[in-house]
Amino acid sequence: MEPNHQLPETSRDQRDDMRELLEQCRTAFEDRHTYFKERQRNFRFYVGNQWGDPMEHPETGKTITEEDYIRQDGRVPTQNNQIGTVVRNLIGQFRSNYPDPVAFGRNRDTAQSGEVMTAALQKALDVNEGNELDARNFEEILVSAASGWKISYQWFNDLNMNDVYLENIDQTRFFFNTDSDDIRNKDVWLIGEIHDMRMQDIIASFAKGKDDAERIRKMFPWARDSWEYTTNQYPAYIKKYRDFYNPDNWYLKRVVEAWRLEHRWEEFVHDSKDGSYTRATDTYFAERGFSPEEIELYEYPELVHFYNQDRVELAQSQGVNPEAVALLDIDSRYEGVWRVYYITPLGDILFEGDTPYEHEQHPYTFGRHPLMDGKLQSIVGSITDQQKYINRLVSLMDASLSNSIKNLKIVPTSIIPDKMSRKDFSKQSIELNGYIFYEDDGTGRTPKMDIVKENSIVPGAQQLLALQMNLIKEISAVNDAVQGSAPPAGTPASLYAQQAANASMSNKDIFDFYFGLLRKRNRKMIQVMQQFYTERRYIKIAGSGFRQGVEQMYEPDKVRGIDFDVVLGETQNTLAYRQLVDTYLKSFYDDKSITLIEYLKTTSLPFADKLLQTLENRQEQQQGGQGAQSGGFPPEIQQQIESGNIPPELVAQLEGQQPPGGQGLN
């Protein structure tokens, strides 16, 4: 009986190469430790833990955190988290301007295919909850100055279907060759991430049979399937600063996914008929009529020779001069090829192969902003100093209030009535605050009770606090106008709008950079869809405004081979955009340029979908000879009519009446 396994056998040379690859990956990962530490500090400030920076104790010389030092001094480490407000405001700006991707072919003949691909792309983003992933990735770039996605094709258990799978990159597990200094990442030759997986998940992902499962278990000699330990196997520092070879938890197994650009001699076929230049593969020749047996028997140059002979013979049979026939030409180039490896920490190969994607790249899209001399500086990192100074001022003011004299009263004993104790005098005078009793000095002045007051606020502290608060707004460009705060009395509306526009201009760079990343990501998603969408599928999504029938079905043969580009259009989720569109649509409808159904399909009015469904149902019933729908409108529509939200002319159209100057449904 033949062994039941398909895992690659690892030779000594391969194992040496995998160990070298692992060291390359480890070096790339550990070269990012400075970034990891800065990201961890920025994230700590963002979530409100802003007293965690280490310091040297002035008396003991030991290294402790600022929070511990303040508490040892008997004070409370108070803080005012302005960084969180800045980040949440910028995320809100991004959500308010979330762009709609639009795909289009590079020539006029592919315009309709562009609409189909746009609908397919929006459907894929909807399936992956792309708006949430993109918002969280924008949050990541604000905090750490880097973010990205991984685009693959996987099975969705909840939807019971295969589709493009989009996931955010975990920057603490991500690595690439850190000598890369191109903002476009075109000089990246090594990229990947580390995975912590359960043993059963590793077996399910890579084993093709029981023998493979046993081999995989032997690749992890320390593996355990039972929860027999009660403590973690590895030191605590691994959890704080992730180790490359060891998993975070003892019951998980570390698997390294590495994509490396490797150069080798590759054969390319040039077809002078259409000018294409294609890598020679078995699939290429199979698509040109060669059988699997022929492809296995002959070399690629021989197959090209046979194909050229067939072209010449076909041309001669049709009376065409053989010298005018466009032929294939094959040559070799030293070409870079992306290969993927899934490796264990000991150098065993779980999987290896050339990139499975027709775009011939790795599945990652990532960016760093700003990138200068290999260094990054996030928005959060640029305002941490101001945040620390604000916290110091708030803490100082709090300590001054706590330690100051508050309404302390000095009482001469001569004014205390006879037969009344000092305790009774204190209770009857006032129950709050404190008293100090003293003997009259006998100078003859009238004894009285003095009240001692003290200014408990440090002079100038409030002005310094206001200065630092304004500095944060200036540096982050999130001022009062951007936040929507009420302007001071007498501020002209035009000036307030100009202040908001000027502040938004300061953050235009990072928004445009991130929108550029989204565009690259969407292009790669389209390429994956063109490759793996091999069957017709329903792609209509809510709110699409394409021509009727175009967005209903995805036809793989009609879009395969078309070079699509992607632009990010202005979102229809903003109030200003919706109002502008609805105004133009209403004018088109009044001018009889569009029908009622076309108007309802395009408008963003909240009742449009219900009205459109009512009209389509009525038309279907009339075409079936059932007459008009009885019982009036659905309850939701009737409620909208009674409340006056639906214009009377639309109600008249729905009731089959023709208003003055109106038109039919179609």
N, C-alpha and C positions, 0 to 999 in steps of 0.2 A: 504494500500500500504506500503510495507516494505521500510525503509529508504535506500537511495542510497548512501552508503558510505562504505569504507573499511579501513579507518584510525583506528589505534589501540586506544581503549578506555584506558585512563590513570587513573589508580586507585591512591588512596592516597599514598600507599606504593611505587608504581612506580614513582609517582611524586617526592617523597622524594629521591628515588634512583637517579632520573635524576638530581635533584638539587645537590646531592653529586657528581655525575659524572661531572656536569658543573663546580663545584668548583675544582675538580681534573684537569679538562682541563684548567681552568683559571690559577690555580697555575703553571701548566706546561708551559703555555704560558708566564706568567709574569716572570717566572724564567729565561726566555731567553732574558729579557730586556737588560742585559749586552751585550749579543751577538748582539742584534738589534742595540744598540748604536755603538758598535765597527764596525759592518757591515756598518752602515750609514756613519761613519767617513771614512772608507776605500773606500766606493763607491764615496764619495765626493772628496777624493784625486784622485781617478782613473779618474773621469770625468773632473778634472781640477779646482775644487773649493777648493783650498788648504790653504786659509787664513781664514777659518771659525771657527777655534778653539777658545773657549772663553778664555778671560784673564781679569785680574783686572787692571783697569785704574790706573796708578801710582799716579795721582793727585786727582781724584774724588773718587777712590775706587769702582766705579761701574763696573759690569761685562759687557764687550763688546767683540766683535769679533776682531781678529787681523787685519782684513781688515778695519774695522771702525777706529781702532786706527791709522793705517798707513795713512788713508785718512785725519783724523783730524790733523795729523802732516804735512799735505801738500804734502805727497809723494804718489806715485802710487804703489799699491801692485803687483809688477811684479812677474812672476813665470815661471818655465821651467818644463813642465810636463814630467818627465822621467818615472813615474809609468805607464802612458798610453802606452809608447813605450815598456816597459817590458811585460805588459800583452798582448798587441797585438802580440808581437813576440812569446810568449808561445802559444797563440791560433793558430798562424800560424804553429808552430811546430806540434800541435795536428792535425790540418787539414791535414798537409802533411803526417801524419802517422795514419790517421783514420783507425781503424782496420775493417776487414771484418769478421763478425761472422760466424762460422762454427759449425753446430750441428752434433753430431754423437751419435749413440746408444752405449750402454755399452757392447755390444757383437758383434761379427763379422756378425751374421745373420741379423743385423739391419743396415748394411752399406748403402744399397740403401734407406731405410727410412730416414737415416740421411741426404742424399742429398735432398730428398723431403722437409724435415723440414728446412734445410738450405735455400732453395729457398723460402719457405713460410715465414721464418723469415725476409729475406732480402726484400721480397715484402711488408711485414707489416711495416718495417722500412722506406721503400721508400714512402708508403702511408702517414705515419706520419711525413715525412721530418725529419727523425731521425738525419741526419748529422747536421742539423741546431740546433735542440734541444740539441744535445750533445755538440756542440760547445758553446752554451750559458750556459749550465750547467757547462762546464769546466771553463768558464769565472767566473761563480758564485763561484766556489771552490777556484779560485785564489784570489778573492776579499774577500770572507767571510769564507773560509775554510769549507764550507758545501754545499752539493747539493744532488739532488735526483729526482726521477720520480714517477709518479702514473700510474699504468697499469690497465686498465679496458677494457670493451667491449661495444662499443657504435655505434650509427648510424652516418654515415658520410653523411651529406646532399649534399655535393658537388659531392660525388661519388655514391650516392644512394645505399648504401650498409652498412651492419654491418661489423665491423672489430675491431681488437685490437686497443685501443685508448691509445696513449702515450702522457703524458703532464708533463712539468717540474713543480717541486714543488716551489711555492712562499714561500721562507724562512721567509718572514715577516708575513705570515699567518699560518705557520706550527708549530706544537707543538708535544712534546712527553715527557714522564717522564724523567726529566733531571737528575735523579739519575743514569741513564744509563752511564756506563763507559766502556762498551765493544766496541772495535773498529768494531766488526762484528754486533753490535746492537742486539745480542741475548737476552739481558736482558730488552728489551723494552716490556712493558705490556700495555702502553697507547700511542696512536698515532692518529693524526687527523689534521684538518685544519678548519679555519673559512671562511665562504662564505658570500659575500654580493650579494643578489639576488633581482631582481624585483619581485613584488607580482605575476604577471602573470606567471613568470618562476617557482615560487614555486608551484603554483597551477598546472601548466602543469607537473611538475615533480612528485608530490605526491598525487594529487587528482584523485580519480577514478570515481567521479561523482559530480553533482552539490551540494549535501549535504556536501561532503568533502570540496568543494571550500568554502562554507560558514563557515565551522568549521575552516579552515585555516585562513580566514580573522579575525576571532575572536581571534586566537592565537597571532595576532599582533594588539593590540588595538590602537596603534598609527599609523597604516598603512594609507597611502593615495595613491590613484590611480592617482590623478591629480597633475600637476606641479603648485601648488598654492603658493608655497613658493619661495622667491627670494634669500634667504640666507640659509646657512647651519644651521641645528638644533643644532649641537654640537660644543663645543669649538674648537679652533684652535689646541690645543695640541693633540687632538685625531688624527688629520691628521699626526702630526709629530711622535707621539708614539701611534701606533694603540691600541685602547681600545678593550677588549675582548668581552664585551656585546653589545657595540654600533657600528652600521655600520659607515663607513667613510662618507657617504652622506645620507641625510635625506630621499631621495626617494628610498633607498635600505633597505632591511631587512636582519638582521643577522641570519644565520643558521649555527649551529655548527655540523660538521661531526666528530664523535668520534668512534674510534675502540679500544675496550678494551678486554684484555685477561681474560676471566672469567672461573673459574674452577667449574666443576660439574661432577657427576657420569655419565659416558658414557659406553655403552656396545660395546664390540669389538668381532668380530668373527674370530677365527683362523681356517684356513683350512689346515689340515696336509697333504693334497694331493699336494699342491703347495707351502706350507709354508707362504701363505699370511696372513696378519693380518689387518682386515678392520673394520672400524667403522660400526656398525649395523644401517642401515637406511631403510626406506621404499623402496628406489630405489634398495638397495642391494638385498632385497628379491624378488622384482619384476623382477629383472634380472635373478632370479633363478626359475622362473615359477609360483610364487604365485600371485593370483589375488588380486586386490585392496580390495575386500570384506574380503578375508582371512587375509590380512595384518592388516586391521582395527579390525578384530574380535579377533585375537590371539596376545599374547605377543611375543616378539622376541625369548625368550628361547623355547617357544612352536613351533615356526616356524623352529628353528634349529632342534628340535626333529623330526618333520615331515620330514625334508629334509634328516636327517640321516637315517630314516626308508626307504625312497625311495632309497637311495644309497645301503643299505643292501639288499633290495629286488631285485634290479637290479643286484647286484653282485651274489646273490643266483641263479637267473634265468640263469646266464651265467656260473654257476658252480664254482664260486670263493668262497673261504672260507670267511665267514662274518668277522672273526677276522682280516683278512688282509685288510679290507676296510678302507680307510682313511675317517675319520669323521670330522664334524664341531664341534668346541668347542666355547662356548660363556662365557665371563666373564666381569666384570665391573672394570673400572679404574676411578680414580679421575683425569680427563683429562682437560687440558686447551683448551678452545674454543674461537676463536675470534668472537666477536659480534660487529655489526655496529649500530650506532644510529645517526639519524639526528634529532637535538633538537632545539627548539626555545630558546631564552634567558630566557623565563619564565618557562622552563621545560616541555613544551608540546612536545610529540613525533610525528614527521612527518613520521618516518619509523624506524623500528628496526628488527633485525634478525641476524641469524648466518651468517658467511661469505659465500657468494654465490660461492666462488671459490673452486675448488677441491684441490688446493694446501693447503687449510685450513689456509691461512695466510691473513694478511691485504694486500692491493694493492700497498703499498709503497716500494720503494727501495731507500735508502738514505745512505749517509756516511759523516763522519766528519774527516778532516785531517789537521794537526796532532791532535790527541786527547791524552792528557796527564793530569792526575789529573782533568779531566773534563774541561780543558781549551783548547782553540783553538788559533792558530796563523797563519793567512793567509800569503801568499807571499807578498801581498800588505801591510799588517800590519807590516811586518818585515822591510820595506824600507821607511816608512813614515817619520821617523826621518831624514834620509839622504835627503829625498825630501824637508823637511822643511828647512834644513840647506842650501841646494842649493838655495831655494827661498830667504832666508835671504841674501845670498851673492849676488845674482842677484839684489835684491832690493837695497842693500847697494851700489853696483857699479853704479846702475842707479841713485841713489840719489847723489852720488859723482859727476857723470857727469853733473847732472842737476844744482848743486849748485857751481860748480867750476868756476874760472875765465877763460873765453874763449877768448883769443886774445885781451885782453884789452890793449889799447894804451894810453900812457901818453905823452901829447904834450905840450912843452913850448910855451907860447904865443908870445915870441920874434921871432919865426920862421914863424908866420903867416904874409903873405904879407899885406902891407897897403891897406886900402880900401876893405879888404875882411873880412867878418864876420866869426865868428867861425863856424856857420852853413854852410856857403858856403865852407869853408875849409874842413869840414867833408864830405860834399857831393862829392867834387871833388877828395878827396883823395881815398875814398872808401865808398861804400854805405852800406857795411855790418859791423858788429861788433861795438864796442863802443869807445868813446874818453873821456879823462879827461884832461882839460886844467889847466895849473898852471903858476905862475909868475917865471921868471928866478931868481935865487938867487944872481946873480951879481958876481959870483966868477971868471968870466973871461973865463970859459971853453966854448968851442964851443957848442952852443945849438943844440940839436938834438931830434928827436922823438924816444922814447924808446918803445919797444914792450914787454909787460909782458906776460910770458907763465907760465903755472902751470901743474904739473902732475895731471890729473883729476882721475886717477885710484888709489884706496887704495892699498898701497904696500902689497903684499902677497895675495890679494883677488883672483887673477886668479889661483894661486897655490892651495889655499883652495878649489876653485870651481872644479878644475880638480880632486882633491883628493876625494871630495864627489861624483862626477860623476863616478869615478872608483869604489868607495865603493858600489854604487848601482849595478854596473855590477857584482861585486864580490859576493855580497849577493844574488842577484837574479839569478846568473849564466847565465846571458844573456850578454855575452861580445861581443866584436867586431867580433870575428870569428863566433859566433852563429848568429849574426845579418847580416852576409854576407858583412861586410864592407871590403874595400880594405886593405890588410895588408901593413905594412911599407915596403919600398923598401929593397930588400935583404932577406926578410923572406922566408925560404924554404917552399915549398908546404906541405911537410910532417909535419912540425912543426905547420903550420896553421891548418891542418886537425886534428892534435892531440889536439890543443887548443879547437877546436869546440867539439871534442869528450869528453874531460875532463869536459867542461862546461855542456854538455848534461847529463853527469853522475850525476851532482849535483841535477838535476831535475828529475832523473829517479824514485825517490821514489814517487813523486806526480803523475807522469804519470802512473806508475804501479798500484798505488792505484785506480786511476780513471778508468783504464782499468778493474780492478777487479770489480768495481761497474757496469761497462757496462756488464760484464759477468753475474753478478747476475741479472741485469735487463733483459737481453736477455733470461735467463733461466725462469724467471717468465713469460715473454711474450710467450714462447713456451708452458708453462703449461696452460696459458689462451687459446691459440690457440687449443691445444688438447681438451680442454673442450668445446669450443663454435664453433669450425669449425665442424659442423655436416653434412654438405653437400659438395659435390665435388666442387672444385673451381679452376680456372685457376691461376697459380702462376708463370708462366715464367716471368722473368725480364731481362732487357737488361744486357748483359755482363756476364751472368751465364755460367759457364764452365762445367756443369754436363753432364752426358751421354745423348745421344739423346733419348727423350721420357720420361726421368725420371722427368724432371722439369716441364713438361707440366701441369699436373693435381695433385691436392692435394686429396688424398683418405683418408678420416677420419678413416676408419676401419683399414687401414694398419699402422697407426702411433699411434693410441690411445692405451694407456697402455704401451708404450715403454718409458723407462726412458732415457731421452736425457741429454747429457751434452753439454756445449758450450765452444769452444775455440775461441780466437780472433787471426785470421791469419793476416799476414802482408798484408797491403793494396796494391792493384794493381794500386793505384793512384800515387804512387811515380815513378819518372822517372827511378831511378836505378832498381826498381823491374820490370818495364815494359821492360826495355832493357834486363835484365837477362832472363826473360821469353821468349821474342822474339828470343833471341840468341839460347836458347835451342830448341825452336820449329823449327827454321830454320834448325838446325842440324838434328832433327828427320825427318823433311820433306825431306831433302837431302838424308838421309839414307833409305828412303822409309818405315820408321817405322809408319808414319801416312799418311793419304790421304790429298788431298788439302782441302776438306770440313772440315775435323777434324782440320787442321791447321788454317783455317779461323775462325772456331768457338771458338778457344782458344786464338788466338793472339790478341794483343791490337792495331794493326795497324789501323789507322783511316779509311781506305777504306775497312776493312774486312767485316763489316756488309753489305755494298752495294754489294760487290762481292759475298758474300754468298747468298744474296737474288737473284742475277742474276743467279747463278748456280742452285738454287732450282727451280726458275721459268722455266729455260730451261729444266731441267729434267722432270718437270711436263708436259711441252708441248710435249717433246719427247715421254713420256709414253702415252700421249693422241693421238699420231700419227700425231702431227702437225709439226713435223720436227724442225729444228733449228730456233731459234728466228731471225727474219729478222730485218734489220735496225741497226745492230751493237750494241754497248754498250750504256747504258744510258748516258746522257750528263755528269753527275758527274764522272762516271767511265772513260769516254773518256778523260775528262780533266786531270784526274790523270795519265792516260797512257801517254798522250802527254807531261806532265810535268816531266815524268820519275820517279814518286813516286811509281809506281807499277813495280816490277821486270819483265823483259822480259819473264822469264820462267812461271810466273803466267799468263801473257797475252797469251802465247802460249797454256796453258792449257784451258783457257777460250775460245779460238778460235777453240778448238777441235784438235789442233796439239799436237803431242807427242814429246817434246824436248828430246835431247840425255840424257839418264839416267833417264828420267822422268817416270811418272806413270799415270794411269787413275784417273778420278775424284773419283772413289770409290775403 
